[in-house]
Structure formats: C-alpha cells, structure tokens
C-alpha cells in the first residue's frame, strides 16, 4: 500500500531528526505497509483458536518433516522468489459486501440496488418544483423592489436628505415610527435574495448532471418490473424519465461500452447453456468476487468497469490499427500498379504515346487514392464517435490529423518519378 505520509516531528516521542535545510515541520514521502512477521515467544495476544493450533504439532508441515526430507529450493526458485510477494492473510483479503437478497424488500432493497452500481443511481431532479420556487421568490423580490422604489420617491419629494445620509434616514425613521421603513425592506430583500440565489445555484448544478442513457434507464425499469420493490402508487418517480438524472460523474458512456457488456452477457449465457455449466464461464474474467457476491439473481449482471474498459481499449486499438494499415496498403498498391504500367508501356510504344498514357494512369490512380482517403477518413471519424468518449473538438482534431497523414502519403508516393 503506497500513499503520502505526513510526519509531525514535534509530536513524536523519540529522538528528532536533524533540521532540514528548508526548516519545514512536515516530511512528505511514500510509505509501504508490510505484514508484521510473528516471532516466537512474542507477547502479542493471540486468540484461543491460534493458541490451540500453535500448541499442537502441524501434520505435514515443515516442522513435522525430518531434516533429511526437506527440499532445498533450486536456483531458479531462488532467483524468481525474490520477485514474488507472499499472499496476504485472510483478515486482510476478506471483504464485506451488501447482498441485495439480505436487505428487506422495499425502499431498503431498492436503495441497495441503486447504490450497487453508479449507472443505476437515477433520481429525480424536480425541475418543475425548482422553477415554481424560483418564480415565487422572483415575484416576491419584485414586489419588494417596487416597494423600495416607492419609499425612495416619497422621501425624495418630502425630505431629499434622507437619501443622502443613512444615519439621518435612520434617525428620521425612529422619530416618525414608520412601520415599513427602508431598513425593514432592505432586510426582507436581503433574506429573499439569499434564498433566491441559493435555489438558483442549486438548480443550475442539477441541470449540469448527466441524463441517464436509455440502456441504464431500461435496466432500472426492468428491476422494478421483476422485483416490484415499491407499490404502484410509489412508481411515479421512476416513470418521470425526462426529469431523471444520473449521479455518474463525467461524460456519458459511449454506446459501444454498453454493447460490449451486452455481447459478453449473451455469449456467457450461450456458453453456459451449450456446455451445461453451473456458472457462466466468463464471470471470472469480467466480474470480481465482490460483484458476484452482491446478488444471486440471474437477471442482474454486474460487470467490472475496469475490466470492461481494458477490453474496450484493446478493441479500439485494433480498430484504429486496421484503419491505419488498410488505406496505406491500398494506396501503395495503387502506386505500384502505376509503376508497372509505366514500365510495360515504355517498352512497347513510342516516347510521345508513353507520356500521355502514363499521365492518364497517374491521374486515375491519384483520384483513386483520394477516394480511398475520403472513405477511410469518414470511417475513422465514425469509429472515433461510436467507440470512444471523445469530445467534438477532440474528434475534429483526430480526424484532421488522420486525413493529413494520408494526404502526405499520397503526395510522396504518387506522380511521375516516385
């Protein structure tokens, strides 16, 4: 385990280290926590289970073997053994996972389901209610603004000095004991403005949340349909699709990621049916033990986003490699054809006819290469849009760079003398 360790030398009871040149009180660095080795005769308290096992001789263990039967490690094991770390004990590797079936059905189980995956964290934003509250506060502030203007004009006509001095205005207000003074109106405006600004900022923050994808929304609706955690009267929140937001941070997943998960699930169930397996064979590759422990429902499949991202990255790398290699090979084949035509025509025709024929061949091959460039640039742009999460400016820059590479190839390998 690596991390950033901050040590305050003034609080340490042991001897202090020499003062650093910068005279700082804190030391930043990396720390690695290792397993403490158990020593014989140590005063560390042990459980009754461990003490009973330590007292009894181990059968088949290293201490039970005679000295002459002990095998010495080979040279290869000595070399590779230093690079292998010992497995952590069970009290470190064990984890607690909330299981859906161990949660009472209703709002508790629905909460456990929506908290089990970031894509399932769908909630209402209540945009209509935010708008109603903002309009109500807006109208209240408008009325207070109108009242303040009337007070200002009245004081301007009766006593203009009240608008030029705040202390004089306060003294005149206390003298005449007016119930609606300027300070009272200012206090109400300040309170209303604070409420209005807070709701306005919160509404703006909610509008910046991502909308759930159709795939994630359908998954949550299918869970409601299969398990029915709530009564029908309580289902209005999930039915409000246009008012639903997702808590998943960042840009919405590309549709290709969801398609990969769908294909993996279909292949997994197909292999399980064909080979009559108890568990889907691909679970060990795309689902962690913690994800498999979340539920025993066969209709719910949790996939590790990290492992899915690795597979998607491999597929995207393969697709980009194909889109780079195929057009280069195709245009190189076109330039090779023009060279062969040039050699064959020069040996069988006159010089004048050779020049005109070669120009026609070069022109035709150049237009074919430009056609290949256009087609594969469109394919590259479509692949970037569908397979990745690139923004619009990133998509434009990548397509321009890809097109520039092919244009340079055409300029270097087409034309007479190349």
Secondary structure, 3 states (H helix, E strand, C coil): CCCEEEEECCCCCCCCCCCCCCCCCEEEEECCCCCCCCCCCCCCCCCHHHHHHHHCCCCCCCCCCCHHHCCCCCHHHHHHHCCCCCCCCHHHHCCCCCCHHHCCCCHHHHHHHHHHCHHHCEEECCHHHHHHHHHHHHHHHHHHHHHHHHHHHHHHHHCHHHHCCHHHHHHHHHHHCCCCCHHHHHHHHHHHHHHHHHHHHHHHHHHCCECCCHHHHHHHHHHHHHHCCCCHHHCHHHHCCCCEEECCCCCCCCHHHHHHHHHHHHHHHHHHHHCCCCCCCCHHHHCCHHHHCCCCCCCCCCCCHHHHHHHHHHHHHHHHHHHHHHHHHHHHHHHHHHHHHHHHHHHHCCHHHHHHHHHHHHHHHHHHHHHHHHHHHHHHHHHHHHHCCCCHHHHHHHHHHHHHHHHHHHHHHCCCCC
